[in-house]
Structure formats: structure tokens, C-alpha cells
Amino acid sequence: MYILFGLIGAFLGLLVFTFALGGAYCVFGGYSSTLWVGPFGLLGCLSIGFGLGLLSYKFENREFGSGK
């Protein structure tokens, strides 16, 4: 289950990179204007999304501010 949640998080990281950070040219066209909107930005967003997906599985029954 860890892998599934990690992959879902990585997919959400890809969506953030593509649409929110303007990396659509890098993803769909293979063109990157800078290094941070290219491979490093993509790798960063994927790894952050994967890590947050793992954390969401590990702490699945907690809410922000619950103190548990």
C-alpha cells in the first residue's frame, strides 16, 4: 500500500509541475527553458509528491491540529 500511495502522490506532483509551475513544455514537448522548469523541477516535484504520499498513508487517521 505504501507504493500505491507514493505513486498517487508522485502523479499529483507531476500535475503540480505541469500546470502550476508551467512545466507543460517540458513534459509534453521535451523543451525546458531553464534547469528548474526542466528535469530538476520535475524530479523535485515527483519526489516531494512521493514522500507526501507515503506520509499520508502512514498518518492516515490524523487531522491537522488533532494532537494525536
N, C-alpha and C positions, 0 to 999 in steps of 0.2 A: 504494500500500500504506500510505502514511502516513495517508491519510484513513481507511482501514478500521480501522487500529489506534487512531486517535484516536477514532473513533465507538464502538468497543468500549469504550474507556476512559471515554468520556462516559456510555455506558449503565451501566457499573459505578458511576460517580459518581452517577447517578440512583438506582441501587439503594441505595447508601450513604445518600444523602439521605433516601430514602423510608423505609427500615426502620431504619437505625442512628441517624439523627438525629431521627426522629419527624416527618418531613415528609409523612406519608401524607395528612393532612388537606389539605395544600396541593396535592399532586399530584392526588388523586382527588376532592376536594370543592371545591377552589377557596378554601378558608378557611385563613388563616395567623394564628397567634396573635401572633407578633412578626415583625419585619422579617427576622431571621436564620433563622427557620424558614419563611420565605416566599421571595420572589423572589431576595433576595441570597444566601441559603444555597443555593438551587437553582443559581443561576448560578455560585457559587463551586465547588460540588461538580462541576458539569459541566465547568468549565474546568480544574480540577485533574485530573479523570479524563482529559480530552482530552490534557492535557500529559503525564501519566504514560503514556498510551497511545503517544504519539509517542516518548517516551524508551524505552519497551520495544521499539519497532521499531528505533530507532537502535542500541541496545546489546543486540541480541537474543541474541548468543552469549556474553554475560558473566554471571558469577555474583557474588554478594556476596562480597567478600574474595578475589577471584581476582587482583587487582592488575594486570589487563591493560588 
